[in-house]
Amino acid sequence: NNNNNNNGSRSSSSLPSKEIQVSRLLDANANGVNNSTVSSVRFHRSGGLLMTSGMDKCIRLFQPDGVRNTLMSSVVLDGFPIYTAEFTARADEVVCTSRRHHFYTMNVETCKVTRVPGIKGRKEKSYENFAMQHGQDAKYMAMVGTSGNVLILSQTNKQFLFSVKANNHVVKCAFTDSNDNHLYSICSSGEVYLWDMRMRKCVSRHYDEGSVHGTCIATTIDSKVYACGSSSGVVNLYGKQHLKQQRQQKQATALGGFRPSPLKSFMNLTTPVDHLAFSRNGEILAMASSREKDSFRLVHVKSRTVFANWPTNQTPLNYVSTLDFSPNCGFLAIGNAKGRVMLYRLNHYTSA
């Protein structure tokens, strides 16, 4: 499976930075609209399935071809409004969490649901927030716990393996590819931690520039670039190499209260940043806030510029609640508070 760093999806020329060519397709969930806010939308690594979940307690699987978007299956989890749902790295299961101590897994093929009773010895009342590791040797998932704890579980048997602890409340986590085997987390204080999963400890940390309250973090698969979102709406883009150079110049220690400059700060959003996602090839960064209507932008990562031509005032995004790129970057799915998942074709990429 080479979807993780698939360059065969590109057209022969590099992605133009000024304008992005986008076509609207039939809504991805036209055959099974959510009865409430869409909490998660995720493409299966094969690209042949799209999963949606929501506050309506329902997981749905679609075939996203842009023409029919056939509903393949839907499963309701009684009394369990779904806050986050993710495919495992092997892509044979979906893990769903809520504001509950327990969580559920669903087999993609059989739709069999299994209840996981929670994590032994932990007092957390909610595991609504978690991240999944992807890549060939991926084996971890990270649950955001209380008091700065991040709980690392096995993707296969969902057993608790170990935890790492930040100095402040962790709000979001993002794994690098399993070859790299690191985990980023951002705290409410705006401090960013990089955890080494092999050593089970923090190997570097820094403050996100200008952040009063950290809200969001995302990384490219190769982990060369990552983005941090804050409550003011600012999104800062950092480069691993750039950070290293700044550390050397300032002779800052890896674990001190280091305050580096980002590669670029994007001021396009004005309310708290809830969603950040890089396309699988790292060429595009999507950023969104669910607090303001149509608050969504795409960044051309290499030139560090925001595409000016899309979305337009006419793009009916509404309050964006989740988003994802397809494995070959040809599709962009955007879920909103009305229960719709809009599907767009990014025409630069030859395969969806």
C-alpha positions as CSV (number, residue, x, y, z in Angstrom):
1,N,0.0,0.0,0.0
2,N,1.7,3.2,-1.2
3,N,-1.3,5.5,-0.5
4,N,0.6,7.1,2.4
5,N,3.0,8.9,0.2
6,N,1.3,8.5,-3.2
7,N,2.9,10.8,-5.8
8,G,1.3,8.9,-8.7
9,S,-1.8,11.0,-8.0
10,R,-0.3,14.2,-9.1
11,S,-0.7,15.6,-12.6
12,S,2.7,16.1,-14.2
13,S,3.0,19.8,-13.2
14,S,3.2,21.0,-9.6
15,L,0.2,22.4,-7.9
16,P,-0.3,26.0,-9.0
17,S,-0.2,28.4,-6.0
18,K,-2.5,31.2,-7.1
19,E,-5.7,29.4,-7.9
20,I,-7.1,26.0,-7.2
21,Q,-9.6,24.4,-9.6
22,V,-12.5,22.9,-7.7
23,S,-15.7,21.2,-8.9
24,R,-18.6,20.5,-6.7
25,L,-20.0,16.9,-6.8
26,L,-23.1,15.2,-5.4
27,D,-23.0,15.5,-1.6
28,A,-21.0,12.5,-0.2
29,N,-23.9,11.6,2.1
30,A,-26.8,12.5,-0.1
31,N,-28.1,9.0,0.4
32,G,-27.8,9.1,4.2
33,V,-27.8,12.7,5.5
34,N,-26.8,13.0,9.2
35,N,-29.7,14.2,11.4
36,S,-27.3,16.5,13.3
37,T,-23.8,17.9,13.1
38,V,-21.3,15.7,11.2
39,S,-18.6,15.0,13.8
40,S,-16.1,13.1,11.6
41,V,-15.7,12.4,7.9
42,R,-12.8,10.0,6.9
43,F,-11.7,8.4,3.7
44,H,-10.7,4.8,3.8
45,R,-7.0,4.4,2.8
46,S,-8.2,2.5,-0.4
47,G,-10.1,5.6,-1.3
48,G,-13.1,3.4,-2.1
49,L,-15.0,4.1,1.2
50,L,-16.0,7.2,3.1
51,M,-17.1,7.1,6.7
52,T,-19.3,9.7,8.4
53,S,-20.3,9.9,12.0
54,G,-22.2,12.3,14.0
55,M,-24.2,13.5,17.0
56,D,-27.1,11.4,15.6
57,K,-25.2,8.3,17.0
58,C,-24.8,6.9,13.5
59,I,-21.8,5.6,11.5
60,R,-22.4,5.4,7.8
61,L,-20.1,4.1,5.0
62,F,-20.4,5.4,1.5
63,Q,-18.8,4.6,-1.9
64,P,-17.5,8.1,-2.9
65,D,-17.6,8.2,-6.7
66,G,-19.0,11.7,-6.9
67,V,-21.9,10.4,-9.0
68,R,-24.0,8.0,-6.9
69,N,-22.1,8.0,-3.6
70,T,-23.9,4.7,-2.7
71,L,-24.7,4.1,1.0
72,M,-23.1,0.8,1.8
73,S,-24.0,0.5,5.5
74,S,-25.2,2.4,8.5
75,V,-25.0,1.5,12.2
76,V,-26.6,3.3,15.2
77,L,-24.9,3.3,18.6
78,D,-27.7,3.7,21.1
79,G,-27.1,6.5,23.6
80,F,-23.7,7.3,22.1
81,P,-23.4,10.7,20.3
82,I,-20.2,10.2,18.3
83,Y,-17.6,12.9,18.9
84,T,-14.7,11.3,17.0
85,A,-14.5,8.4,14.6
86,E,-11.3,7.1,12.8
87,F,-10.3,4.2,10.7
88,T,-7.5,2.1,12.2
89,A,-4.3,1.9,10.2
90,R,-5.2,-1.5,8.9
91,A,-8.5,0.1,7.8
92,D,-10.5,-2.9,8.9
93,E,-12.1,-1.1,11.9
94,V,-13.6,2.2,12.9
95,V,-13.0,3.4,16.4
96,C,-15.7,5.7,17.8
97,T,-15.6,7.8,21.0
98,S,-18.0,10.0,22.9
99,R,-18.3,11.8,26.2
100,R,-18.3,8.4,27.9
101,H,-15.7,6.3,29.7
102,H,-16.3,3.4,27.2
103,F,-16.0,3.5,23.4
104,Y,-16.9,1.3,20.4
105,T,-15.2,-0.4,17.5
106,M,-17.0,-1.4,14.3
107,N,-15.8,-3.9,11.8
108,V,-15.8,-2.3,8.3
109,E,-16.8,-5.5,6.5
110,T,-19.3,-7.1,8.8
111,C,-20.4,-3.9,10.7
112,K,-20.2,-5.9,13.9
113,V,-19.9,-3.5,16.8
114,T,-17.8,-4.2,19.9
115,R,-18.0,-2.2,23.2
116,V,-14.6,-1.4,24.8
117,P,-15.2,-0.9,28.5
118,G,-12.7,2.0,28.9
119,I,-9.2,2.0,30.3
120,K,-8.6,0.2,33.6
121,G,-7.4,2.3,36.5
122,R,-8.2,5.6,34.7
123,K,-10.8,8.0,36.0
124,E,-11.5,9.9,32.8
125,K,-15.2,10.4,32.1
126,S,-14.6,11.1,28.4
127,Y,-12.4,9.9,25.6
128,E,-14.1,12.2,23.0
129,N,-10.7,13.3,21.7
130,F,-8.2,10.9,20.2
131,A,-5.7,10.4,17.3
132,M,-4.8,7.4,15.2
133,Q,-1.3,6.5,14.0
134,H,-1.1,5.6,10.3
135,G,1.5,4.0,8.1
136,Q,2.8,0.5,7.5
137,D,3.8,-0.4,11.0
138,A,1.3,1.7,12.8
139,K,0.3,0.3,16.2
140,Y,-0.8,3.1,18.5
141,M,-3.7,5.3,19.1
142,A,-3.6,8.3,21.5
143,M,-6.5,9.2,23.8
144,V,-6.4,12.7,25.3
145,G,-6.8,12.3,29.1
146,T,-7.1,14.7,32.0
147,S,-4.3,16.8,33.7
148,G,-2.0,16.8,30.7
149,N,-2.0,13.0,30.2
150,V,-2.0,11.4,26.8
151,L,-2.9,7.7,27.0
152,I,-1.3,5.4,24.4
153,L,-3.4,2.3,23.4
154,S,-2.8,-0.6,21.1
155,Q,-4.8,-0.3,17.9
156,T,-5.2,-4.0,17.7
157,N,-6.5,-5.0,21.1
158,K,-7.3,-1.5,22.5
159,Q,-5.3,-2.2,25.6
160,F,-3.6,0.6,27.5
161,L,0.2,0.5,26.9
162,F,1.7,3.6,28.5
163,S,1.0,7.3,29.0
164,V,3.0,10.6,28.5
165,K,2.3,13.7,30.5
166,A,2.5,17.4,29.5
167,N,2.6,20.3,32.0
168,N,-0.8,21.6,31.0
169,H,-4.1,20.3,29.7
170,V,-3.6,18.7,26.3
171,V,-6.3,19.7,23.7
172,K,-5.3,17.8,20.5
173,C,-2.8,15.2,19.3
174,A,-1.5,14.3,15.8
175,F,0.8,11.3,14.9
176,T,3.5,11.4,12.3
177,D,3.9,8.4,10.0
178,S,4.7,5.1,11.8
179,N,8.2,5.1,10.2
180,D,8.9,8.4,12.1
181,N,6.9,7.2,15.2
182,H,6.4,10.5,16.9
183,L,3.3,12.2,18.3
184,Y,2.6,16.0,18.5
185,S,0.3,17.4,21.1
186,I,-0.8,21.0,21.8
187,C,-1.8,22.2,25.2
188,S,-4.4,24.8,26.2
189,S,-1.3,27.0,27.2
190,G,-0.2,27.0,23.5
191,E,2.8,24.8,24.3
192,V,3.6,22.2,21.6
193,Y,5.2,18.8,22.6
194,L,6.9,16.3,20.4
195,W,6.8,12.8,21.9
196,D,9.0,9.9,20.8
197,M,6.9,6.8,20.9
198,R,9.9,4.4,21.2
199,M,11.5,6.3,24.1
200,R,8.1,7.2,25.5
201,K,9.1,10.7,26.4
202,C,9.1,14.3,25.2
203,V,12.1,15.0,22.9
204,S,11.3,18.7,22.2
205,R,8.8,21.4,23.1
206,H,8.1,25.0,22.2
207,Y,5.4,27.7,22.5
208,D,3.2,28.4,19.5
209,E,3.9,32.0,18.7
210,G,1.2,34.4,19.9
211,S,-1.0,31.7,21.1
212,V,-3.1,32.5,24.2
213,H,-5.0,29.2,24.0
214,G,-4.0,26.3,21.7
215,T,-6.8,24.5,20.0
216,C,-5.5,22.4,17.2
217,I,-2.5,20.6,15.6
218,A,-1.8,18.7,12.4
219,T,1.3,17.3,10.7
220,T,2.3,16.2,7.2
221,I,2.9,12.5,6.9
222,D,6.7,13.0,6.6
223,S,6.5,15.3,9.6
224,K,8.6,18.0,7.9
225,V,5.9,20.6,8.4
226,Y,3.2,21.0,11.0
227,A,0.5,23.5,11.8
228,C,-0.9,24.9,15.1
229,G,-4.3,26.6,15.5
230,S,-5.3,28.9,18.4
231,S,-8.4,30.5,19.9
232,S,-7.7,33.8,18.1
233,G,-8.0,32.1,14.7
234,V,-4.3,32.3,13.8
235,V,-2.8,29.2,12.2
236,N,1.0,29.0,12.4
237,L,3.0,26.8,10.0
238,Y,6.3,25.4,11.3
239,G,9.1,23.5,9.6
240,K,11.2,20.9,11.5
241,Q,14.4,22.1,9.8
242,H,13.6,25.8,10.3
243,L,13.0,25.1,14.0
244,K,16.3,23.2,14.4
245,Q,18.2,26.2,12.9
246,Q,16.5,28.6,15.3
247,R,17.3,26.4,18.3
248,Q,21.0,26.4,17.2
249,Q,21.1,30.2,16.7
250,K,19.5,30.9,20.1
251,Q,21.3,28.0,21.7
252,A,18.0,27.0,23.2
253,T,17.6,23.6,24.8
254,A,15.1,21.1,23.4
255,L,12.9,21.2,26.5
256,G,13.2,24.9,27.5
257,G,10.4,27.5,27.1
258,F,11.5,28.1,23.5
259,R,9.5,30.6,21.4
260,P,10.5,30.1,17.7
261,S,9.1,32.1,14.8
262,P,6.8,30.1,12.5
263,L,7.5,29.8,8.7
264,K,4.3,31.7,8.2
265,S,1.3,32.9,10.2
266,F,-2.2,32.8,8.5
267,M,-4.7,35.3,9.8
268,N,-7.6,34.4,7.6
269,L,-9.8,32.9,10.3
270,T,-11.0,35.1,13.2
271,T,-12.6,32.6,15.5
272,P,-11.0,29.5,17.3
273,V,-9.4,27.0,14.8
274,D,-11.1,23.6,15.2
275,H,-9.9,21.8,12.2
276,L,-6.5,21.4,10.5
277,A,-5.6,18.7,7.9
278,F,-2.9,18.3,5.4
279,S,-3.5,16.4,2.1
280,R,-1.7,13.1,2.1
281,N,1.1,14.5,-0.2
282,G,1.6,17.5,2.0
283,E,0.8,20.0,-0.7
284,I,-2.4,21.5,0.8
285,L,-3.4,22.5,4.3
286,A,-7.1,22.9,5.1
287,M,-8.0,25.0,8.0
288,A,-11.5,25.7,9.5
289,S,-13.4,27.2,12.4
290,S,-16.8,25.8,13.3
291,R,-17.8,29.0,15.2
292,E,-18.4,31.2,12.1
293,K,-20.2,30.5,8.9
294,D,-18.1,29.5,5.9
295,S,-14.9,29.9,7.9
296,F,-12.7,27.7,5.8
297,R,-9.5,28.2,3.8
298,L,-7.0,26.1,1.8
299,V,-3.2,26.8,1.9
300,H,-0.7,26.1,-0.8
301,V,2.0,24.7,1.6
302,K,5.1,25.1,-0.6
303,S,4.5,28.8,-1.3
304,R,2.8,29.4,2.1
305,T,-0.1,31.2,0.5
306,V,-3.8,30.9,0.8
307,F,-5.8,30.1,-2.3
308,A,-7.7,33.3,-3.1
309,N,-10.3,32.0,-5.6
310,W,-12.0,29.3,-3.5
311,P,-14.1,29.0,-1.4
312,T,-16.1,32.0,-2.8
313,N,-19.0,33.8,-1.1
314,Q,-21.3,31.4,-3.0
315,T,-19.7,28.2,-1.6
316,P,-22.4,26.7,0.7
317,L,-20.2,25.4,3.4
318,N,-22.2,26.7,6.4
319,Y,-20.6,25.9,9.8
320,V,-17.8,23.5,9.0
321,S,-17.5,20.6,11.6
322,T,-15.0,18.2,10.0
323,L,-13.0,17.6,6.8
324,D,-10.8,15.1,5.1
325,F,-8.8,14.6,1.8
326,S,-8.9,11.4,-0.1
327,P,-5.7,9.3,-0.3
328,N,-4.8,10.5,-3.8
329,C,-5.9,14.1,-2.9
330,G,-8.5,14.3,-5.7
331,F,-11.5,14.6,-3.3
332,L,-12.1,16.9,-0.4
333,A,-15.0,16.1,1.9
334,I,-16.4,18.8,4.2
335,G,-19.0,18.0,6.9
336,N,-21.1,20.7,8.5
337,A,-23.6,21.5,11.3
338,K,-26.6,20.8,9.0
339,G,-25.6,17.2,8.7
340,R,-24.3,17.5,5.1
341,V,-21.0,16.2,3.8
342,M,-20.1,18.2,0.7
343,L,-17.8,16.5,-1.8
344,Y,-15.4,18.5,-4.0
345,R,-13.1,17.4,-6.8
346,L,-9.6,19.0,-6.7
347,N,-9.1,18.9,-10.5
348,H,-5.3,19.2,-10.4
349,Y,-5.0,15.6,-9.2
350,T,-5.5,13.0,-11.9
351,S,-7.1,10.4,-9.6
352,A,-9.5,10.9,-6.8
